[in-house]
């Protein structure tokens, strides 16, 4: 049996519009995108589950006529995960509205600075070509680091 073409198209439209809305800057559109994406994936699970059948109960339905319960369980799990994500994004949007009066996500200034430096092929001021000679933990030169004669080294017998 081939999958229902209408459900495949509906699932594709829901997923595509959900992804497009996830890329927006306002959290309300991101919220709607999460809902659409979750519903599109749920429809896709049901399309992929195969032919409809009887209830998967032991003495009620013949095993050959039973529907597969695994995709239904996966859809229920996806519904719970989508609900949790919706609640989280809704709380973020509400808090953003309380603090700023809008729910638009701001640009990350540091991220833009890193992108600009990468495009110009610059290194940060903290980068040093002699970084191999510096202890990563303490930032001290390795010649001044704890030597083999020091009894304060962890794991050494005094």
Secondary structure, 3 states (H helix, E strand, C coil): CCCCHHHHHHHHHHHHHHHHHHCCCEHHHHHHHHHHHHHHHHHHHHHHCCCCCECCCCCCCCHHHECCHHHHHHHHHHHHHHHHHHHHHHHHHHHHHHHHCCCECCCCHHHHHHHHHHHHCCCCCCCCCCHHHECCCCCCEHHHCCCCCCCCCCCCCC
